[in-house]
Amino acid sequence: VWTEERVRSFLQVRPHDGTDGDFHMLHKAYQSMRPSDFELFVSFFVEEQRNLDATNRRGSSVLDIVRTHRHGAEYAAILEAAGAGQAPS
């Protein structure tokens, strides 16, 4: 069961290998959550002014990765609606 508290707890996930913290928590949330829960997580993530475009060591953002996945379209739409992948104005 994905309660609001459980979804919010992913804001505490930290990497252990030097990966960017924002990338790590967003990627872990994507890997773990259904789209509706991920959408709620992204709202908390943005509320904390975290970086939706943070990248891994290869320079890929979570949006870049999600776009390559067969079932990633709904997740990509959530990230895009929250502002991921948009060039700064």
N, C-alpha and C positions, 0 to 999 in steps of 0.2 A: 504494500500500500504506500503510495507516494503522498504523504501529508505535506502541507506547506512547510512544516519544520524540516522534514527530511529533504525536500527539494532545496531549501535554503542552506542546509548543512553542506552542500557541495561548494559553497563559497569558502569553505574552510579547507578544501582539498589542496594539498601542496605537493609539488614535484620533489623527487629525491635525486634527480640527475642533472640539475641545472637548467632544465627546460623553463621557458617563460611561465610564470605562475598563472597568468590569465589564460594563456593558451591551454595549459594543463587542465585547469578546472573546467573550462568550456568543453574541451575535448572529452574529458571523463563524463561530464553531464550528457553530452551527445551519445556516448557509448552506452550509457546506463538507463536513459530515460525514454519514455514514450513521447511522441511529439507534444502532447498537451502539457506534460510535466516539464519538458524542455522549454516550451514557450514561457511557462511560469518562471523557470530558472533564469532564462535570458532577461526577463523583466527585472528580476532581483540583481542580476549581473550589471545591467545598464544603470540601474538605480544607484549602484555603488561606484559608478563611473569607471568601470573596468573596460579594458580594451578588447572589443569584438574582433579586431583585426590582428591581434597578437599572433606571432608565428612560432613554429617549431624550429629546430636547428637547421632544417632544410629550407626554411623560408616559406613554408606553407601555412596558411591560416586554417582554422577549422572550416570556414566556408569553402576554401579550396578543396579540402579533403571530402567534405560532405557532398559536394557537387559531383564527385567521381563515384559515389556509391549508388547502387541500383535503387535503393529505397530512401535516398537522401533528399529528394525533392522537397518534401514537407519541412524538413529541418532547414534546408537552404532558404526556403521562403521565410521561415521564422527569423533566421539570422539577417536576411536582407531587409525585412520589415523593421528590424531593430536598428538598422543602419550599417551592418557589416558590408564591407566591400565597396563602400562609397568613398570616393576621394574627398579629402578635407576641403572645405570651401575657403 
